[in-house]
Amino acid sequence: MPHRAFVRLLACAGLLALTACTGNTAAPPSGTTGQGGAKVANDEPGEKVVIGFSAPAADHGWMAAITNAAKAEAARYSDVELRLVEGTNDVNLQISQVETFINDKVDAIVLLPFDGAALTPVALKAMKAGIPVINVDREFDSPFAARSTVLGDNYGMGVSAGTYICERLKGKADAVVAEIAGIDSLPLTQDRSKGFADALRECGLKVANRVAAEFTVESGEKAAANLLQAAPRLDAVWNHDDDQGVGVTAAVKNAGRSEFFLVGGAGSANVMREIKADNGLHKATVVYPSTQGADGIRLARLAVQGKSLGDLVEVEIPRQIELYAPVVTKDNVDRYLPAAFES
């Protein structure tokens, strides 16, 4: 693994650990643990916080899980009022939603933009109006557009997938590796593909065949069908997204192919159950946490109330948090399955 990728993964692991605690002190108060959703010092009611939340349409399992987790997190706090707008893939409508939040003078905005670049100007407007914006998953173009950003590690996700495939194909120099990406225009997809290629290069492999889908079942089936037609032999396939993977699996079944193994992406429950049963082509998936919306709600509340993350000496919330991208196999699937989303 390249040194840069290794250092980055270590840093992400540390940051993930930090997001688990929100107490003001290193040790939680008597009778609390500060872990796994238990009450900690910062959970005590404070000033009321009105949070506006906007995300793309919940047209696949991961996105639905993002929104549901945000709603559940907000419901934990008596001092949080969540103003949730309908998810949309219409950039202009999402901009209008944020404009409404600004006009309503909400205390904070948690925003997972359909397109980070397109939503940057309105996020800047909110910040200039004194409303802290928590950017989730898809980054804005300007560092001034958000108070804090919660990200999955897209580059690390590719590194994890590529490293796992290298380990399974060790010694097979002529192995044919394919990739089914998500929406190619998104920086997150580009980062995943770069990490994947970098990891494969470390063991002398490369992406021989690549197609792109759109994070949906239908697009996954179409992209996979095209891939299978173009590649008469495959040894391993990484699919970026387990939601589109439902379509990928259908295409593989329709083609009657079984000579390769699949590595998924995002970490859906249906893929993890297949991995656990060890009765299908999926041998692993790489987690892309669907907790990011919930983390955004928590950070927004802390920012407005002037609190910080409990295990940090710093008195403010971090500028950016990048979550780890672990590989789930049959050896560790029981640890991750309870938190997985349904595709």
C-alpha positions, -999 to +999 in steps of 0.1 A: +000+000+000+014+035-008+027+054+022+002+082+016-028+058+016-015+040+047-011+072+067-045+084+055-062+052+066-046+054+100-058+090+104-093+080+093-094+053+119-085+077+146-111+102+135-138+076+135-129+068+171-133+105+179-168+107+165-180+081+189-178+104+219-193+137+225-187+144+262-170+176+274-144+157+294-122+127+286-141+105+310-179+105+310-199+113+341-207+087+367-232+062+354-225+068+317-202+052+292-200+077+264-201+049+238-226+031+217-254+058+221-252+059+259-258+093+275-227+115+279-222+151+292-230+167+259-263+148+257-277+169+285-303+194+272-290+228+263-303+258+243-328+249+216-313+242+181-333+244+149-316+223+122-325+223+086-317+190+068-316+185+030-304+155+011-309+139-023-340+117-030-340+084-010-341+064-042-317+037-030-310+021+003-279+040+013-294+074+008-326+063+027-304+051+056-286+085+057-319+104+061-334+079+085-303+080+107-304+118+107-341+118+118-334+092+145-304+112+158-324+144+160-352+126+179-327+117+206-324+153+218-352+173+234-334+205+225-333+198+187-360+207+163-354+191+129-368+207+098-366+180+072-374+188+036-382+162+009-352+147-007-346+158-042-322+151-071-332+185-086-303+209-079-324+240-083-350+227-059-324+218-033-309+253-036-344+267-030-347+245+001-315+259+015-327+295+006-358+288+027-337+276+056-318+309+054-349+330+052-364+311+082-332+318+102-326+283+113-297+278+137-278+253+115-280+235+082-270+199+076-266+194+038-258+164+017-258+181-017-268+163-049-240+182-065-214+197-042-202+223-067-238+235-076-247+239-039-216+257-029-229+293-036-260+289-014-240+272+013-216+302+013-247+324+016-258+305+046-224+308+063-222+345+055-256+348+072-241+333+104-257+299+099-232+271+104-234+245+076-224+209+081-215+194+047-221+157+044-206+132+020-203+153-012-179+182-007-185+218-016-160+236-039-150+261-013-136+255+022-156+286+033-190+270+025-191+248+056-182+250+093-175+212+093-175+184+068-183+147+074-170+124+047-167+088+039-131+079+028-137+074-009-100+071-018-096+047+011-126+028+000-109+021-033-076+012-015-095-012+008-112-030-022-080-031-042-059-044-013-084-072-006-085-083-042-047-083-043-046-106-013-071-130-028-054-131-062-019-132-048+005-149-073-020-147-102-001-122-125-026-126-154-057-120-133-084-100-150-099-074-127-130-053-135-146-023-119-183-011-119-182+025-108-209+048-096-217+082-112-185+091-130-190+129-128-189+129-090-155+135-073-163+107-048-165+082-077-132+095-091-115+092-057-127+056-053-114+046-087-081+063-081-077+045-047-086+012-064-061+016-092-033+027-068-039-004-046-039-028-076-007-013-089+010-022-057+006-059-065+011-057-102-025-057-113-047-032-131-083-025-140-088-044-173-124-035-178-144-006-163-180+006-166-200+032-147-235+030-133-257+055-113-261+040-079-295+024-089-305-012-094-315-006-131-282+012-139-262-015-122-279-043-142-273-025-175-237-016-167-229-051-155-245-067-186-223-045-208-192-055-188-199-092-190-205-090-227-172-072-232-151-095-209-154-132-216-132-140-185-129-123-152-112-131-119-125-103-097-150-074-099-153-044-076-187-028-076-187+006-059-222+005-045-243-024-030-276-007-041-266-009-077-251-042-068-286-057-067-288-051-105-252-063-109-260-096-092-291-100-115-270-094-146-244-120-135-271-145-128-288-139-162-254-143-179-247-176-161-213-164-150-196-177-119-158-178-126-150-146-106-157-132-071-174-099-063-164-072-038-192-048-029-192-012-017-211+008+009-220-022+031-256-033+026-272-059+048-282-081+019-246-083+007-234-090+042-258-118+047-245-133+015-210-130+027-219-146+060-236-175+043-207-179+019-230-191-008-226-165-035-201-145-055-198-117-029-168-125-007-164-090+007-178-055+008-162-021+018-182-001+043-191+035+034-208+046+066-245+056+064-241+073+097-229+105+081-262+123+083-266+114+120-230+126+126-239+159+108-269+164+131-248+158+162-221+182+149-246+209+141-260+207+176-226+209+192-215+238+170-246+259+179-243+251+216-206+259+216-195+224+226-168+201+213-160+164+209-152+149+242-119+132+235-104+163+220-085+190+239-097+215+213-127+235+224-144+236+189-157+208+167-133+196+140-131+212+106-134+179+089-141+143+099-133+114+075-147+080+084-129+048+079-136+023+051-131-012+065-134-044+045-162-068+056-156-105+051-170-137+066-145-134+094-158-101+107-193-097+092-211-102+126-195-069+138-209-048+109-242-065+100-263-049+128-255-014+115-259-023+078-286-007+056-311-026+035-308-023-003 
